[in-house]
């Protein structure tokens, strides 16, 4: 199992609709005032679209860090400072609980300058047009639905829900251009495993056992106390099978004959990340 991960090459993952989306964004960019990019606070680098600045040109940018309630605040705040230094307005949010007022304030602050520029040219004030982008499954559709106040897009714990560009009018002051999730043609192993652990790429792209081994090794590297508290791992054995056996026995992932069912252990680990039961984690480091 270990060799599957360490010997793997860079991952190629670029469905046709993603290339089409980037082309369509380029074609509508002249209509856009602000780019609002949604990323996962637990992987602030891995979930960031790497060529965003290139294909959105010099548009003002707001970075929404979703799932802020699930991240390691200390590590994620380092990324907030990093992106602010790059010129982003960063808004960390728990989409299920937090008010969206900081997003509206950030949009209004940018639009004030745009309106002043339009007025100086004798043009009338108009509704803000905001492009919403993000990789799959970072909470983009959930954010839009909350902004709209009703279910405007499909949401789910699987990548690839939104399939086309859609204009959504929020009110007299704001309209959004929703886009399908975007990834890039190739990414390195660490990024690919971070994305797989947090379900930004489809489960079949990488071997499940390799993804779970990466998850356990990363938790051991950064959050060994979490492994101890949740799974009873006092020491992380060099033999990953020993670790899996301990988790399986503690959590009842048992097959016929009383042996540990590794597939059940893998399913347990991925579900507990997906459901936010494994939390206060940030896998990207500055």
C-alpha positions as CSV (number, residue, x, y, z in Angstrom):
1,X,0.0,0.0,0.0
2,X,2.8,2.4,0.9
3,X,4.5,2.0,-2.4
4,X,1.3,2.9,-4.3
5,X,1.5,6.4,-2.9
6,X,5.2,7.1,-2.9
7,X,5.8,5.8,-6.5
8,X,2.8,7.7,-7.9
9,X,3.4,10.4,-10.4
10,X,1.8,13.8,-10.8
11,X,-2.0,13.5,-11.2
12,X,-3.7,14.5,-14.5
13,X,-7.3,15.6,-13.9
14,X,-8.9,18.0,-16.3
15,X,-12.5,17.1,-17.4
16,X,-13.6,18.9,-20.6
17,X,-16.1,21.1,-18.8
18,X,-13.3,22.7,-16.8
19,X,-11.4,23.8,-19.9
20,X,-14.7,25.1,-21.3
21,X,-15.4,27.0,-18.1
22,X,-12.1,28.8,-18.2
23,X,-12.7,29.8,-21.8
24,X,-16.2,31.1,-21.0
25,X,-14.9,33.1,-18.0
26,X,-12.4,34.8,-20.3
27,X,-15.2,35.7,-22.7
28,X,-17.4,37.3,-20.0
29,X,-14.6,38.9,-18.0
30,X,-15.3,42.4,-19.4
31,X,-18.7,42.2,-17.7
32,X,-17.2,41.4,-14.3
33,X,-16.5,43.9,-11.5
34,X,-15.1,41.6,-8.8
35,X,-13.8,38.0,-8.6
36,X,-14.9,36.1,-5.5
37,X,-12.9,32.9,-5.1
38,X,-13.9,30.3,-2.6
39,X,-11.3,28.1,-0.9
40,X,-11.2,25.5,1.9
41,X,-9.6,26.9,5.1
42,X,-8.1,23.5,5.8
43,X,-6.1,23.5,2.6
44,X,-5.6,27.2,1.8
45,X,-2.9,26.5,-0.8
46,X,-4.1,23.2,-2.3
47,X,-7.6,24.5,-2.9
48,X,-6.5,27.8,-4.5
49,X,-6.8,28.0,-8.2
50,X,-3.1,28.4,-9.3
51,X,-3.6,30.5,-12.3
52,X,-6.5,32.6,-11.1
53,X,-4.7,35.9,-11.4
54,X,-3.7,35.0,-15.0
55,X,-7.1,34.4,-16.4
56,X,-9.0,37.0,-14.3
57,X,-6.5,39.7,-15.2
58,X,-6.5,42.7,-12.8
59,X,-10.0,42.3,-11.4
60,X,-10.4,43.1,-7.7
61,X,-10.3,39.9,-5.7
62,X,-12.1,38.6,-2.6
63,X,-11.0,35.3,-1.1
64,X,-13.6,33.4,0.9
65,X,-12.2,30.8,3.2
66,X,-15.0,28.4,4.0
67,X,-15.1,25.7,6.6
68,X,-13.2,28.0,9.0
69,X,-14.7,26.2,11.9
70,X,-12.9,23.0,10.9
71,X,-9.4,24.4,10.3
72,X,-6.4,24.9,12.5
73,X,-6.8,28.6,13.2
74,X,-3.2,29.2,14.0
75,X,-1.9,27.8,10.7
76,X,-4.8,29.2,8.6
77,X,-4.3,32.7,9.9
78,X,-0.7,32.6,8.5
79,X,-2.3,32.0,5.1
80,X,-4.8,34.8,5.6
81,X,-1.9,37.2,6.2
82,X,-0.1,35.8,3.2
83,X,-3.0,36.3,0.8
84,X,-3.7,39.8,2.2
85,X,-0.2,40.7,1.4
86,X,-0.9,39.6,-2.2
87,X,-3.8,42.1,-2.4
88,X,-6.7,39.9,-1.6
89,X,-9.5,40.8,0.8
90,X,-9.8,37.6,2.8
91,X,-13.1,36.6,4.5
92,X,-12.9,33.4,6.7
93,X,-16.4,31.9,7.3
94,X,-18.3,29.0,8.8
95,X,-21.1,29.0,6.2
96,X,-23.5,27.2,8.4
97,X,-23.4,29.8,11.2
98,X,-21.6,33.0,10.3
99,X,-23.2,36.2,8.9
100,X,-22.4,37.1,5.3
101,X,-22.1,40.8,6.3
102,X,-18.3,40.8,5.8
103,X,-18.7,39.7,2.2
104,X,-21.2,42.4,1.4
105,X,-19.0,45.0,3.1
106,X,-16.0,43.8,1.0
107,X,-18.1,44.0,-2.2
108,X,-19.5,47.5,-1.3
109,X,-16.0,48.8,-0.5
110,X,-14.7,47.7,-3.9
111,X,-17.8,48.9,-5.8
112,X,-17.6,52.3,-4.2
113,X,-14.4,53.0,-6.2
114,X,-15.9,51.5,-9.3
115,X,-19.1,53.7,-9.0
116,X,-16.9,56.8,-8.5
117,X,-15.0,56.0,-11.6
118,X,-18.2,55.5,-13.6
119,X,-19.7,58.7,-12.3
120,X,-16.6,60.6,-13.3
121,X,-17.2,59.4,-16.9
122,X,-20.9,60.4,-16.8
123,X,-22.1,56.8,-16.4
124,X,-24.9,55.8,-14.1
125,X,-24.5,53.5,-11.0
126,X,-25.4,49.9,-11.7
127,X,-25.6,46.5,-10.0
128,X,-22.3,44.9,-8.9
129,X,-21.4,41.9,-11.1
130,X,-19.4,39.3,-9.1
131,X,-17.8,36.2,-10.6
132,X,-17.8,33.3,-8.1
133,X,-15.2,30.6,-8.7
134,X,-13.6,27.8,-6.8
135,X,-12.5,24.2,-7.1
136,X,-15.1,21.5,-6.6
137,X,-16.6,20.9,-3.1
138,X,-15.2,23.9,-1.2
139,X,-18.7,25.3,-0.4
140,X,-19.3,27.5,-3.4
141,X,-22.9,26.4,-4.0
142,X,-23.7,26.6,-0.3
143,X,-22.3,30.2,-0.2
144,X,-24.4,31.2,-3.2
145,X,-27.6,29.7,-1.8
146,X,-27.0,31.6,1.4
147,X,-26.5,34.8,-0.5
148,X,-29.6,34.2,-2.5
149,X,-31.6,33.1,0.5
150,X,-33.0,30.2,-1.4
151,X,-31.8,27.1,-3.1
152,X,-30.3,28.5,-6.4
153,X,-27.7,25.8,-7.1
154,X,-27.3,22.1,-6.4
155,X,-25.1,21.3,-3.4
156,X,-23.5,18.0,-2.4
157,X,-20.4,16.3,-1.1
158,X,-19.3,15.3,-4.6
159,X,-17.3,17.4,-7.1
160,X,-18.8,18.5,-10.4
161,X,-22.3,19.5,-9.3
162,X,-22.5,22.8,-11.2
163,X,-22.1,22.2,-14.9
164,X,-22.4,25.7,-16.6
165,X,-22.1,29.4,-16.1
166,X,-25.3,30.9,-14.5
167,X,-26.2,34.5,-13.7
168,X,-28.1,34.8,-10.4
169,X,-29.6,38.1,-9.3
170,X,-29.4,38.6,-5.6
171,X,-31.0,42.0,-5.3
172,X,-31.0,45.4,-6.9
173,X,-27.4,45.9,-5.8
174,X,-25.8,42.6,-6.7
175,X,-25.7,39.7,-9.2
176,X,-23.5,36.7,-9.3
177,X,-22.0,34.6,-12.1
178,X,-21.8,31.1,-10.8
179,X,-19.3,28.7,-12.4
180,X,-18.5,25.0,-12.4
181,X,-15.7,23.9,-10.1
182,X,-12.3,24.4,-11.7
183,X,-9.1,22.5,-11.3
184,X,-5.9,22.7,-13.3
185,X,-4.4,20.1,-15.7
186,X,-1.7,18.8,-13.4
187,X,-0.8,19.0,-9.7
188,X,1.8,17.6,-7.5
189,X,1.4,14.6,-5.2
190,X,0.9,16.5,-1.9
191,X,-1.8,18.8,-3.5
192,X,-3.5,15.9,-5.1
193,X,-3.7,14.0,-1.8
194,X,-4.9,17.0,0.1
195,X,-7.7,17.4,-2.5
196,X,-8.6,13.7,-2.4
197,X,-8.8,13.7,1.4
198,X,-11.2,16.6,1.3
199,X,-13.2,15.3,-1.7
200,X,-12.3,18.0,-4.1
201,X,-11.4,15.3,-6.7
202,X,-13.5,12.2,-7.3
203,X,-12.7,9.2,-5.1
204,X,-11.7,7.0,-8.0
205,X,-8.9,9.3,-9.2
206,X,-6.5,8.0,-6.5
207,X,-6.4,4.7,-4.6
208,X,-8.5,4.9,-1.5
209,X,-5.8,3.1,0.6
210,X,-3.1,5.5,-0.5
211,X,-5.4,8.5,0.3
212,X,-6.1,7.2,3.8
213,X,-2.4,6.4,4.5
214,X,-1.6,9.9,3.5
215,X,-4.3,11.2,5.8
216,X,-3.0,9.2,8.8
217,X,0.7,10.1,8.1
218,X,-0.2,13.8,7.8
219,X,-2.3,13.7,11.0
220,X,0.6,12.0,12.8
221,X,3.0,14.7,11.5
222,X,1.0,17.7,12.5
223,X,-1.7,16.5,14.9
224,X,-0.6,13.3,16.7
225,X,-2.8,14.2,19.7
226,X,-5.8,13.9,17.4
227,X,-4.9,10.3,16.5
228,X,-4.4,9.5,20.2
229,X,-7.7,11.0,21.3
230,X,-9.9,9.8,18.5
231,X,-8.3,6.4,17.5
232,X,-6.2,5.4,20.5
233,X,-2.9,5.7,18.5
234,X,-0.3,6.2,21.3
235,X,2.6,5.6,18.9
236,X,2.5,5.7,15.1
237,X,4.1,2.4,14.0
238,X,6.3,2.4,10.9
239,X,4.1,-0.5,9.6
240,X,1.0,1.3,8.6
241,X,-0.9,-2.0,8.8
242,X,-0.4,-1.9,12.6
243,X,-2.0,1.5,12.7
244,X,-4.9,0.4,10.6
245,X,-5.4,-2.7,12.8
246,X,-5.5,-0.5,16.0
247,X,-8.1,1.8,14.5
248,X,-10.2,-1.0,13.2
249,X,-10.2,-2.8,16.5
250,X,-11.1,0.4,18.4
251,X,-13.8,1.5,16.1
252,X,-15.4,-1.9,15.3
253,X,-14.3,-2.2,11.6
254,X,-14.4,-6.0,11.8
255,X,-15.0,-8.6,9.1
256,X,-16.1,-12.2,9.5
257,X,-13.7,-14.2,11.6
258,X,-12.9,-11.2,13.8
259,X,-10.2,-9.7,11.5
260,X,-10.0,-6.0,10.8
261,X,-11.7,-5.0,7.5
262,X,-9.3,-2.4,6.0
263,X,-12.0,-1.1,3.6
264,X,-14.2,-0.3,6.5
265,X,-11.3,1.6,8.2
266,X,-10.8,3.6,5.0
267,X,-14.5,4.4,4.7
268,X,-14.6,5.4,8.4
269,X,-11.6,7.8,8.1
270,X,-12.8,9.5,4.9
271,X,-16.4,9.9,6.3
272,X,-15.1,11.4,9.5
273,X,-13.1,14.0,7.5
274,X,-16.1,14.7,5.2
275,X,-18.5,15.1,8.1
276,X,-16.2,17.4,10.0
277,X,-15.6,15.0,12.9
278,X,-11.8,15.2,12.2
279,X,-11.4,18.9,12.7
280,X,-9.0,21.7,13.8
281,X,-6.7,20.6,11.0
282,X,-4.8,22.5,8.3
283,X,-2.7,20.5,6.0
284,X,-1.0,23.3,4.0
285,X,2.0,25.0,5.6
286,X,3.7,28.2,4.7
